[in-house]
């Protein structure tokens, strides 16, 4: 891009649309809020004339189905599109990790484009490359919050862990176990599962029965809500009566009905967050969708506004956008979003983001301890 064209774009001289990719499991439950929140933010920005009051936002949605291999193909399509200036995605850690080398152009087949994940929490994403960022805390924050809650608030000392055998689940297992043991607790069993094989609901009975025999007084699930609901139901059927806890992947468990009542979930955003901007967002989102937003929606919304600010100030040059994003919290003031303050460290991870523990009550996930 010429110096004149760059300055023209940075000053808002162009009225051409700005294209932003949105990649995730858009047709699945854990991607629906991402899509809705991105659409909502784009509509708000465009209602004010667009970015800088001049350039409308156009979203390019691509569904990765939560599949790492499909995420790679999605990433290639978005990166190789000259019109795409930035990408919001992906949701699942495995998808983000698989796609990151493409966005970072480590295959040397295209120009890199900034990737900002709203919800991928695996610590492994930290090493993905200088074009990859995330606005969610990692499992290094989520799991210790659960471990502390289990030990200090619930008085539990013997935990069983069931975790999806993927990047996300492995991260939850490892970080929870480390934190729980450091606090004086013991993990009596830790077993992986493949979500695709949980069809009847009794496939994990041997693992659960063994955990009960070994005196587990807390059950931790590292996975997504659909499989999590089956695990919770199986544990209760087998007579386990203790607390059940999970990291942010279990947010959607609130929709599983009475079986989910009382399950604890750590999250970077809960819809009863008292900040005024958070409640304005929750109200608008609920009016638009008739649902409450989860952390994926809230943080997608934040990324949309963060990118809008980056493009308004830096223009649409990909490298200029990346440099602006990297400077947030590193010489540039942090971005205040509905999920809290966003500022990045030198590896693209968000710094100092708050983590809350919620509990399912009456079909809603609310802040634990406020009842």
matplotlib code that plots the C-alpha trace (Angstrom):
import matplotlib.pyplot as plt

x = [0.0, 1.4, 2.0, -0.8, -3.3, -2.3, -2.8, -6.1, -7.4, -6.1, -7.9, -11.1, -10.9, -12.3, -16.0, -15.3, -16.6, -14.2, -14.3, -13.7, -13.7, -15.6, -14.6, -16.0, -18.6, -21.3, -24.1, -23.3, -24.5, -21.0, -20.8, -24.3, -23.5, -20.3, -22.3, -25.1, -22.7, -20.6, -23.7, -25.0, -21.7, -21.5, -25.1, -24.3, -21.1, -22.8, -25.7, -23.2, -21.9, -19.4, -15.8, -14.7, -18.2, -17.5, -16.7, -19.3, -18.3, -19.0, -18.7, -17.6, -18.8, -17.1, -18.2, -15.3, -17.6, -15.2, -13.0, -9.3, -8.8, -11.8, -10.4, -7.2, -9.2, -11.3, -8.1, -6.6, -9.7, -9.8, -6.1, -5.9, -8.8, -7.4, -10.5, -10.2, -8.3, -8.6, -10.2, -12.2, -11.7, -11.7, -13.7, -12.3, -8.6, -7.9, -9.3, -7.4, -4.1, -4.6, -5.5, -2.8, 0.1, -2.0, -2.9, 0.7, 1.7, 4.2, 3.5, 5.0, 2.0, 0.3, 0.4, -0.4, -3.5, -4.3, -6.3, -8.0, -9.7, -12.6, -12.6, -9.6, -8.0, -5.4, -2.0, -0.5, -2.0, 0.5, 3.2, 1.1, 2.9, 2.9, -0.3, -2.4, -4.1, -6.9, -9.1, -9.9, -7.8, -6.1, -6.6, -3.8, -6.3, -9.6, -8.6, -6.9, -10.1, -12.0, -9.4, -9.5, -13.3, -13.4, -10.9, -11.6, -15.3, -16.5, -13.9, -13.1, -9.9, -10.3, -11.1, -11.9, -11.2, -12.9, -11.5, -12.0, -8.9, -8.1, -6.1, -8.8, -9.5, -5.9, -5.2, -8.0, -6.9, -3.2, -3.8, -6.5, -4.5, -1.5, -3.4, -5.5, -2.5, -0.7, -3.6, -3.3, -5.9, -5.4, -6.7, -7.8, -8.6, -8.0, -9.5, -9.8, -12.9, -13.8, -16.9, -18.0, -18.4, -20.7, -24.0, -25.8, -24.7, -23.1, -19.8, -17.9, -19.6, -16.5, -14.4, -17.1, -17.7, -13.9, -13.8, -16.7, -15.0, -11.8, -13.8, -13.9, -15.7, -15.5, -16.0, -14.3, -15.2, -12.8, -15.0, -18.0, -21.5, -23.1, -20.8, -20.7, -24.5, -24.2, -21.4, -23.3, -26.4, -24.3, -22.6, -25.9, -27.4, -24.4, -25.0, -22.4, -23.9, -20.9, -20.2, -19.5, -17.3, -16.0, -14.1, -15.6, -16.4, -19.4, -21.1, -23.9, -24.7, -27.2, -29.5, -29.4, -32.3, -32.6, -29.6, -27.3, -28.6, -25.8, -22.9, -20.0, -18.4, -15.4, -15.8, -14.4, -17.9, -21.2, -24.4, -24.9, -21.6, -22.6, -20.6, -22.9, -21.6, -21.9, -25.5, -26.2, -24.8, -26.7, -30.0, -29.4, -28.3, -31.3, -33.7, -32.0, -31.8, -34.3, -31.3, -28.6, -25.0, -22.3, -18.5, -18.1, -20.6, -19.4, -15.8, -16.6, -18.5, -15.4, -13.1, -15.4, -15.1, -11.3, -10.8, -13.0, -10.7, -7.6, -8.9, -10.1, -6.6, -4.3, -6.3, -6.9, -3.3, -3.0, 0.4, -0.7, -3.8, -1.6, 0.9, -2.0, -3.5, -0.1, 0.4, -2.8, -1.5, 2.1, 2.4, -1.2, -4.1, -6.0, -9.3, -12.3, -14.8, -18.0, -16.0, -13.5, -10.2, -8.3, -4.5, -2.1, 1.3, 4.2, 2.9, -0.6, -2.3, -4.7, -3.2, -5.1, -8.5, -10.9, -12.1, -15.4, -17.0, -20.6, -23.3, -26.3, -29.5, -32.9, -31.5, -29.2, -25.5, -25.1, -22.2, -21.7, -22.0, -24.5, -27.6]
y = [0.0, 3.5, 6.0, 8.2, 5.3, 4.2, 7.7, 8.1, 4.8, 5.7, 9.1, 7.5, 8.9, 5.8, 4.8, 1.2, -1.6, -3.2, -7.0, -9.0, -12.8, -14.6, -18.3, -20.8, -23.6, -21.2, -23.8, -25.4, -24.3, -23.1, -20.9, -19.4, -16.6, -15.7, -15.2, -13.3, -11.0, -10.2, -9.3, -7.2, -5.2, -4.8, -3.5, -1.0, 0.2, 0.6, 2.4, 5.1, 5.3, 2.5, 2.6, 6.1, 7.2, 6.4, 2.7, 0.0, -3.3, -6.4, -9.8, -12.9, -15.9, -19.3, -22.4, -24.7, -27.2, -27.3, -29.5, -28.7, -29.9, -27.8, -24.9, -25.1, -24.8, -22.0, -20.1, -20.5, -19.1, -16.1, -15.4, -15.6, -13.3, -9.8, -8.2, -9.7, -7.4, -9.4, -12.6, -13.2, -16.9, -19.6, -20.8, -24.2, -24.4, -27.3, -25.3, -22.1, -24.0, -25.8, -22.6, -20.3, -21.4, -20.4, -16.9, -16.5, -17.6, -20.1, -22.2, -19.3, -19.4, -16.1, -12.9, -13.1, -11.7, -11.0, -13.7, -12.9, -15.7, -14.9, -18.2, -20.5, -21.1, -23.8, -22.6, -24.0, -21.2, -18.9, -20.1, -19.8, -16.7, -12.9, -12.6, -14.6, -13.1, -14.0, -12.0, -14.9, -16.0, -19.4, -22.6, -21.4, -19.0, -20.9, -24.2, -22.6, -20.7, -24.0, -25.7, -22.9, -22.9, -26.7, -26.7, -23.4, -22.8, -26.4, -28.1, -30.8, -32.8, -35.7, -34.9, -37.0, -35.5, -36.5, -34.6, -34.5, -35.9, -32.7, -29.5, -27.9, -30.9, -31.8, -28.2, -28.3, -31.6, -30.6, -27.1, -28.2, -31.1, -28.9, -26.2, -28.7, -30.6, -27.4, -26.5, -29.9, -31.8, -35.1, -36.1, -39.7, -40.4, -38.6, -40.2, -39.0, -39.4, -38.8, -36.7, -38.4, -41.7, -40.5, -41.5, -43.8, -41.9, -45.0, -45.2, -43.6, -45.6, -47.6, -44.4, -42.8, -46.0, -46.2, -42.5, -43.1, -46.2, -44.1, -41.6, -38.7, -35.8, -33.5, -34.2, -32.0, -32.0, -30.6, -30.5, -29.0, -28.8, -31.5, -34.2, -32.6, -33.0, -36.7, -37.1, -35.2, -37.4, -40.6, -39.5, -38.8, -42.1, -44.0, -42.3, -39.5, -36.7, -34.3, -31.1, -31.0, -28.4, -27.4, -24.8, -22.3, -25.0, -26.0, -22.7, -24.1, -26.7, -24.2, -25.3, -29.0, -28.8, -29.9, -32.3, -29.2, -27.5, -26.6, -27.3, -24.8, -23.2, -20.9, -18.1, -14.8, -13.3, -14.0, -12.2, -10.8, -8.9, -5.7, -3.2, -0.8, -1.5, -5.2, -4.9, -2.6, -5.3, -8.1, -6.2, -5.4, -9.0, -10.4, -8.1, -9.2, -13.0, -13.7, -15.3, -14.3, -14.1, -16.4, -15.6, -16.4, -13.8, -11.1, -11.5, -11.6, -8.4, -6.9, -8.1, -6.4, -3.1, -3.6, -4.2, -1.2, 1.0, -0.5, 0.1, 3.6, 4.5, 2.3, 1.9, -1.4, -2.5, -5.9, -5.3, -1.9, -3.6, -6.3, -3.7, -1.6, -4.7, -5.8, -2.3, -2.5, -2.7, -2.3, 1.5, 2.0, 2.2, -1.0, -1.6, -1.5, -4.0, -5.5, -8.4, -6.2, -4.6, -6.0, -5.7, -8.1, -9.4, -9.9, -13.3, -12.2, -13.4, -11.2, -9.9, -9.5, -10.6, -11.4, -15.0, -15.7, -18.9, -19.3, -21.8, -23.1, -22.0, -22.3, -22.6, -19.6, -19.3, -16.8, -15.7, -18.3, -17.0, -14.3, -16.4]
z = [0.0, -0.9, 1.9, 0.5, 0.4, 3.9, 5.3, 3.4, 4.9, 8.4, 8.3, 7.1, 3.6, 2.0, 2.2, 1.0, 3.3, 5.7, 5.6, 8.8, 9.0, 11.7, 12.1, 14.5, 14.9, 13.9, 13.5, 16.8, 20.3, 21.3, 18.2, 18.0, 20.5, 18.7, 15.4, 17.2, 19.0, 15.9, 14.0, 16.8, 17.1, 13.3, 13.3, 16.0, 14.3, 11.0, 12.5, 13.5, 9.9, 10.1, 11.3, 11.9, 10.9, 7.3, 6.5, 7.0, 8.4, 6.4, 8.2, 6.3, 8.3, 7.9, 9.9, 11.0, 12.7, 15.6, 13.5, 13.4, 9.8, 8.6, 10.6, 8.5, 5.3, 6.6, 7.7, 4.2, 2.6, 4.9, 4.8, 1.0, 0.5, -0.3, 1.2, 4.7, 7.0, 10.3, 11.6, 14.8, 15.6, 16.3, 19.4, 20.2, 21.2, 18.8, 15.9, 16.8, 17.3, 13.9, 12.1, 13.6, 11.4, 8.4, 9.8, 10.7, 7.2, 8.5, 5.4, 3.4, 1.0, 1.7, 3.6, 7.4, 8.9, 12.5, 14.3, 17.6, 19.4, 21.8, 23.7, 23.0, 26.4, 25.9, 27.1, 23.9, 21.8, 23.4, 21.1, 17.9, 16.5, 16.5, 14.5, 17.0, 20.0, 22.4, 24.8, 27.0, 30.0, 29.6, 31.5, 33.7, 35.2, 34.7, 36.4, 39.4, 40.1, 40.0, 42.2, 44.7, 44.8, 45.3, 48.1, 49.9, 49.4, 49.1, 51.4, 48.9, 48.9, 46.5, 42.9, 39.8, 36.4, 33.2, 30.2, 26.4, 24.7, 22.8, 23.4, 25.5, 27.7, 28.3, 29.3, 31.9, 33.3, 33.6, 35.1, 37.5, 38.8, 39.4, 41.2, 43.3, 44.4, 45.3, 47.6, 49.4, 47.4, 45.5, 42.0, 42.6, 38.9, 35.6, 32.5, 28.9, 26.7, 23.1, 22.8, 19.6, 21.3, 24.1, 22.6, 25.0, 28.2, 29.9, 28.1, 31.0, 33.7, 34.5, 35.0, 37.1, 39.2, 39.9, 40.9, 43.4, 44.8, 45.4, 47.4, 45.0, 46.6, 43.6, 39.9, 37.3, 33.6, 31.0, 27.9, 26.2, 27.4, 25.2, 26.5, 29.9, 30.3, 29.7, 32.2, 34.8, 34.3, 34.4, 37.6, 39.3, 38.1, 39.6, 43.0, 43.0, 45.1, 45.4, 43.6, 39.8, 38.4, 34.9, 33.0, 30.5, 27.9, 30.2, 29.9, 27.8, 30.4, 31.8, 28.9, 29.8, 32.3, 35.9, 35.7, 35.4, 38.6, 40.9, 38.5, 39.0, 35.9, 35.7, 33.1, 32.0, 31.6, 33.4, 32.3, 35.8, 35.7, 37.4, 35.3, 33.5, 30.0, 30.6, 31.6, 28.6, 26.4, 28.1, 27.7, 24.0, 23.3, 25.0, 23.1, 19.9, 20.5, 23.4, 25.1, 27.6, 26.2, 27.2, 27.4, 23.7, 22.7, 25.1, 24.1, 20.3, 20.8, 22.5, 19.7, 17.1, 18.9, 19.5, 15.7, 14.9, 17.0, 15.4, 11.9, 12.6, 13.9, 11.7, 8.5, 6.7, 6.1, 7.8, 9.3, 10.7, 12.3, 13.8, 15.2, 16.7, 18.4, 19.8, 21.3, 23.4, 26.9, 25.7, 25.4, 24.4, 26.8, 27.3, 25.6, 27.9, 26.9, 28.3, 29.6, 31.3, 30.4, 27.5, 27.3, 25.7, 26.8, 24.4, 23.3, 22.4, 25.6, 27.5, 30.8, 34.1, 32.8, 35.6, 36.1, 37.9, 39.1, 38.2, 39.2, 37.3, 39.0, 37.4, 33.8, 34.2, 34.9, 37.7, 39.9, 42.6, 46.1, 45.3, 45.9]

ax = plt.figure().add_subplot(projection="3d")
ax.plot(x, y, z, "-o")
ax.set_aspect("equal")
plt.show()
